């Protein structure tokens, strides 16, 4: 006579639980090395998953290659009678700025920039990128009376913002009411320049930007040139920093401290001058 099932009999370990999983799967995982490590079940990509992931990465890479340059090297003019040229740009960008000035109804051009690299810091206004840029603008045909250099004393960090802040202060000191400007800069620096000039000048001033392409490589195939790769990578990182990690108030405080130190240094030099 076959014995019927008994209520006290334990379930077989392979019997599914309420969720359909065998009880064996719920047992304690195997351990080794005296319990210091144990094995766990994990999910991994199937061949379909790997194929989809590879396709997604290739698509993202292609979009980056095609889209990052025009994103950074933006040109967006506004209706303005003041043209600003970043004084550190190469002469090809200065010539483009002269053409921009002549082909539009600008009344004045401002050259901005801090101490020339390699000088060890601020010495005087004539050892700045603003002075170099102003001289190049005049050399390329702009009348002297239309060119105004606006030097900055910021050299190490936040140089673009320091130059924009110096321009803002110049406008205030000369009681010049400016509602819009266009800034000329080199290709990939454009979006960052517009962002930082806008931060410094405030939202009451419309900031346009004019990007001048680098003639040394084809911007549509920048990844084929070492200079293009270097500039895209460095400017991408710099823009992300300026967008998400730059604090204008802190930069202003540091700039004031540097300016004060420069003034003190200049006063000491004058006292020590035998003349």
C-alpha positions as CSV (number, residue, x, y, z in Angstrom):
1,X,0.0,0.0,0.0
2,X,1.5,3.4,-1.1
3,X,1.9,5.8,1.7
4,X,0.1,9.1,1.0
5,X,1.7,12.5,1.4
6,X,2.2,13.5,5.0
7,X,1.7,17.1,6.2
8,X,5.0,17.0,8.1
9,X,7.1,16.0,5.1
10,X,9.5,18.8,4.0
11,X,9.4,20.0,0.4
12,X,11.9,18.9,-2.2
13,X,14.6,21.5,-2.7
14,X,13.8,21.7,-6.4
15,X,10.2,22.6,-5.8
16,X,9.5,26.1,-7.1
17,X,8.6,28.8,-4.6
18,X,5.8,31.3,-5.0
19,X,7.8,33.3,-7.6
20,X,8.6,30.2,-9.7
21,X,12.3,30.0,-8.7
22,X,13.6,26.7,-7.4
23,X,14.5,26.7,-3.7
24,X,18.0,25.6,-4.6
25,X,18.6,29.0,-6.1
26,X,17.8,30.6,-2.8
27,X,20.4,28.6,-0.9
28,X,23.4,30.3,0.6
29,X,26.0,31.0,-2.1
30,X,29.2,28.9,-2.2
31,X,32.0,30.3,-0.1
32,X,35.8,30.0,-0.1
33,X,38.9,31.1,1.8
34,X,37.2,30.6,5.1
35,X,34.2,32.7,4.1
36,X,36.2,35.7,2.9
37,X,34.8,35.4,-0.6
38,X,31.6,34.0,-2.0
39,X,30.2,33.5,-5.5
40,X,27.1,35.3,-6.6
41,X,24.9,35.0,-9.6
42,X,25.1,38.0,-11.9
43,X,23.6,39.3,-15.2
44,X,25.7,39.8,-18.3
45,X,25.1,41.0,-21.8
46,X,24.1,38.6,-24.4
47,X,25.5,38.8,-27.9
48,X,22.5,40.9,-28.9
49,X,23.1,43.2,-26.0
50,X,26.8,43.6,-26.9
51,X,25.8,44.3,-30.5
52,X,23.3,47.0,-29.5
53,X,25.8,48.5,-27.1
54,X,28.6,48.6,-29.7
55,X,26.2,50.2,-32.2
56,X,25.1,52.8,-29.6
57,X,28.8,53.7,-28.8
58,X,29.6,54.0,-32.5
59,X,26.6,56.3,-33.1
60,X,27.5,58.5,-30.1
61,X,31.1,58.7,-31.3
62,X,30.0,59.7,-34.8
63,X,27.6,62.4,-33.4
64,X,30.5,63.7,-31.2
65,X,32.9,63.9,-34.1
66,X,30.3,65.8,-36.2
67,X,28.8,67.9,-33.6
68,X,31.4,69.0,-31.1
69,X,33.3,71.5,-33.4
70,X,30.2,73.5,-34.5
71,X,28.9,73.4,-30.9
72,X,32.1,75.0,-29.5
73,X,33.0,77.2,-32.6
74,X,29.7,79.0,-32.6
75,X,29.1,82.3,-34.5
76,X,26.1,84.3,-33.4
77,X,26.1,88.0,-34.1
78,X,23.9,90.6,-32.4
79,X,23.0,94.1,-33.5
80,X,25.9,96.1,-31.9
81,X,28.0,99.1,-32.5
82,X,30.9,97.9,-30.3
83,X,33.3,95.2,-31.4
84,X,35.5,93.4,-28.9
85,X,38.6,91.5,-30.0
86,X,40.4,89.1,-27.6
87,X,44.0,90.3,-27.9
88,X,45.7,86.9,-27.6
89,X,44.3,85.7,-30.9
90,X,46.6,85.0,-33.8
91,X,47.0,87.5,-36.6
92,X,44.6,85.6,-39.0
93,X,41.8,86.3,-36.4
94,X,42.9,89.9,-36.1
95,X,42.6,90.3,-39.9
96,X,39.1,88.8,-39.7
97,X,38.2,91.2,-37.0
98,X,39.3,94.2,-39.2
99,X,37.1,92.9,-42.0
100,X,34.2,92.4,-39.6
101,X,34.7,96.0,-38.4
102,X,34.7,97.4,-41.9
103,X,31.8,95.4,-43.2
104,X,29.4,96.3,-40.3
105,X,28.4,99.6,-38.7
106,X,30.7,99.4,-35.6
107,X,31.7,102.7,-34.0
108,X,34.6,101.4,-31.9
109,X,36.7,98.3,-31.3
110,X,38.1,97.2,-28.0
111,X,41.1,94.9,-27.6
112,X,41.1,92.9,-24.3
113,X,43.6,90.6,-22.6
114,X,45.9,90.1,-19.6
115,X,49.7,89.9,-19.1
116,X,51.7,88.5,-22.0
117,X,52.7,84.9,-21.3
118,X,56.3,84.6,-20.3
119,X,56.6,87.9,-18.5
120,X,56.0,86.5,-15.0
121,X,52.8,88.4,-14.3
122,X,51.5,91.9,-14.7
123,X,54.2,94.6,-15.3
124,X,52.3,97.4,-17.0
125,X,49.4,97.9,-19.4
126,X,51.7,97.7,-22.4
127,X,52.9,94.2,-21.6
128,X,49.4,92.8,-22.0
129,X,47.6,90.9,-24.8
130,X,45.2,93.9,-25.0
131,X,48.1,96.1,-26.0
132,X,49.4,93.5,-28.5
133,X,46.0,93.1,-30.0
134,X,45.4,96.8,-30.3
135,X,48.7,97.2,-32.1
136,X,47.8,94.4,-34.6
137,X,44.4,96.0,-35.3
138,X,46.2,99.3,-36.1
139,X,48.8,97.5,-38.2
140,X,46.1,95.9,-40.2
141,X,44.5,99.2,-41.1
142,X,42.1,100.3,-38.4
143,X,42.4,104.0,-37.4
144,X,44.1,104.6,-34.1
145,X,41.3,106.8,-32.7
146,X,38.8,103.9,-33.2
147,X,40.9,101.3,-31.3
148,X,40.8,101.1,-27.5
149,X,42.9,98.7,-25.5
150,X,41.4,97.4,-22.2
151,X,44.1,95.5,-20.3
152,X,43.5,93.0,-17.5
153,X,45.8,92.0,-14.8
154,X,44.6,88.5,-14.5
155,X,47.1,86.0,-15.8
156,X,46.8,82.5,-14.3
157,X,43.2,81.3,-14.0
158,X,40.0,82.7,-15.4
159,X,41.8,84.9,-17.9
160,X,38.8,85.3,-20.2
161,X,36.5,86.2,-17.4
162,X,39.2,88.6,-16.1
163,X,39.4,90.3,-19.5
164,X,35.6,90.6,-19.6
165,X,35.5,92.0,-16.1
166,X,38.1,94.6,-17.1
167,X,36.0,95.6,-20.1
168,X,32.9,96.0,-17.8
169,X,34.9,98.2,-15.4
170,X,36.2,100.3,-18.3
171,X,32.6,100.9,-19.5
172,X,31.6,102.0,-16.0
173,X,34.6,104.2,-15.4
174,X,34.0,106.0,-18.7
175,X,30.2,106.3,-18.2
176,X,29.7,104.4,-21.4
177,X,26.3,102.8,-21.8
178,X,26.6,99.6,-23.8
179,X,23.7,97.4,-24.5
180,X,25.3,94.9,-26.9
181,X,28.7,93.8,-28.2
182,X,30.1,91.3,-30.6
183,X,33.3,89.4,-29.5
184,X,35.8,88.1,-32.1
185,X,37.8,85.1,-31.0
186,X,39.4,81.9,-32.4
187,X,37.2,79.0,-33.4
188,X,36.8,76.6,-30.5
189,X,37.1,79.2,-27.8
190,X,33.9,81.0,-29.0
191,X,31.2,79.3,-26.9
192,X,33.3,79.7,-23.7
193,X,34.1,83.3,-24.5
194,X,30.5,84.2,-25.0
195,X,29.5,82.4,-21.7
196,X,32.2,84.3,-19.7
197,X,31.6,87.7,-21.3
198,X,27.9,87.3,-20.6
199,X,28.6,86.4,-16.9
200,X,30.9,89.4,-16.5
201,X,28.7,92.0,-18.3
202,X,25.4,90.8,-17.0
203,X,22.1,90.1,-18.8
204,X,21.5,93.7,-19.6
205,X,24.2,93.5,-22.3
206,X,23.6,91.2,-25.3
207,X,26.8,89.4,-26.1
208,X,27.3,88.1,-29.7
209,X,30.2,85.9,-30.7
210,X,32.2,85.6,-33.9
211,X,34.3,82.5,-34.4
212,X,37.3,82.7,-36.8
213,X,38.3,79.2,-38.2
214,X,41.8,78.0,-37.8
215,X,43.4,77.9,-41.2
216,X,45.9,75.2,-40.2
217,X,43.4,72.4,-40.5
218,X,40.0,71.4,-41.9
219,X,37.4,72.0,-39.2
220,X,35.0,69.4,-40.8
221,X,37.7,66.7,-40.2
222,X,39.4,68.0,-37.1
223,X,40.0,64.5,-35.7
224,X,42.6,63.9,-38.5
225,X,44.9,66.6,-37.2
226,X,46.8,66.5,-33.9
227,X,46.2,70.2,-33.4
228,X,42.5,69.8,-34.0
229,X,42.2,66.9,-31.5
230,X,44.3,68.8,-28.9
231,X,42.1,71.9,-29.2
232,X,38.8,70.1,-29.2
233,X,39.7,68.1,-26.1
234,X,41.1,71.0,-24.2
235,X,38.3,73.4,-25.1
236,X,35.6,70.8,-24.3
237,X,37.0,70.4,-20.8
238,X,37.5,74.1,-20.3
239,X,33.9,74.8,-21.4
240,X,32.5,72.2,-19.0
241,X,34.5,73.7,-16.2
242,X,33.3,77.2,-17.0
243,X,29.7,76.1,-17.4
244,X,29.4,73.9,-14.3
245,X,32.3,74.7,-11.9
246,X,33.1,78.3,-12.3
247,X,32.0,80.8,-9.7
248,X,32.1,84.4,-10.8
249,X,32.0,85.9,-7.3
250,X,35.0,84.0,-6.2
251,X,36.9,84.9,-9.3
252,X,36.1,88.6,-8.7
253,X,37.4,88.4,-5.2
254,X,40.7,86.8,-6.4
255,X,41.0,89.4,-9.1
256,X,40.7,92.2,-6.6
257,X,43.4,90.7,-4.4
258,X,45.7,90.4,-7.4
259,X,45.0,93.9,-8.5
260,X,45.8,95.2,-5.0
261,X,49.1,93.3,-4.9
262,X,50.0,94.7,-8.3
263,X,49.3,98.3,-7.1
264,X,51.4,97.8,-4.0
265,X,54.2,96.3,-6.1
266,X,54.0,99.3,-8.4
267,X,54.1,101.8,-5.5
268,X,57.2,100.1,-4.0
269,X,58.9,100.2,-7.4
270,X,58.2,104.0,-7.6
271,X,59.6,104.5,-4.1
272,X,62.7,102.6,-4.9
273,X,63.3,104.4,-8.3
274,X,66.2,106.8,-7.9
275,X,64.5,109.2,-10.4
